[in-house]
Amino acid sequence: MTTLSDLEISKALALAIGWKQIYTTVTYDGERKVTICVTPDGHFPEEWHIFDYRDWNVIGPIAEKYNAFPYMFNGTWTTRNEWEYYETPQKAIALAVIGAKK
């Protein structure tokens, strides 16, 4: 199992799917850390999007694009190309895509 924080997973996923490092930054939303990705053309701040792998609006399209749909096995989540198991389907998707893009 991974020891990455949610913030580190979001950032690694953003980079794995093509966001450029210079367009990835960290901020706080209340007490929760999130990754903010500015659009690739560099417009900001009105063009910024919150990128959090735990949000189904973020991770759902990624699962579809990379064919990384999760399934439950013995009370934990995984994907067809992973042998690791995670507590949420979102984490299973994110880490499968990160691993596939390395």
N, C-alpha and C positions, 0 to 999 in steps of 0.2 A: 504494500500500500504506500501511497505517496505521502510525503511529509510537507508538501508545498502548501502554503496558505491559499485561501480563496483569491486573494489579490494576485499572488504569483501565478496561479493557474490562469486567471483572466488575462494577465499580461502575456504569458507564454502562448496562450491560444490566439490572441490578437496578432502576435508576431508570426505564428505558424501559418495563419491564413492570409498573410500578406500585408498587414499594417507595417509601416516603417517605424523603426525604433524612435526616430525623432518626432513622430506624431503620436507617441504613446506617453502618457503622463499619469501621475497619481494624485488623487485628491481625496477628500473626506466628504461623505454624505451623512451628516450627523455623526454617529460613531462608527459607521460602517465604511471600510476602505473600499473604494471602487477604482477601476481603471477607466480613464477617459481617453478616447481616441479621437483626435481631430481628423477631419476628412483628409483624404490623400492630397487634395489640391491646396491644403494649408489654410483654408479659411477658418476663422475663429472669431469670437466664441460662439456666435449663433449657429455654427455648423457642427459643433461638438456633439458627440453621441456617447451616452453612458454605455460601456461595454462590460457586462458582468455575466460570466458564464452561467450563473445560477438563474438568470432570467430566461424563461422559455421563449420570449420574443427574440432573444439573442441566440440561444443554443439550438432552438428548433430548426431554423433554416440551415445552420451549420451541419446538424445531423443529417438533414436531407441532402445537402450538397456533397458531403463526404461519405454518404451511406453508412453512417455510424449510429444506427438505431440501437438503443439499449434494450436489454431484457433482464428480467429478474431470475436469479439462480440462488437457491438456498437463502433467500432473504437479503441478498445483496445484488448490486447492479453491475453489468458488464456489457461489452459489445462483442460482435462476432469475431473480431480480430484481436481481442484482448484476453489475457489470462489473469488479469488483475480484477479485483472486485471492490466496488465502492458503495458508500452509503446512499448516494443519490444517483438517479439516471443522468442528471446534468453533468456531474463529475465524471461519470463513465464516458460520456460522449466527449467532453473536453479533453480528457487525458488520452483517449483513443486517437483523436485527431492530432493532438500534439505529437504523440508517438509516431503516427503515420507520416507526418511531415518532416521528421528529423532526418 
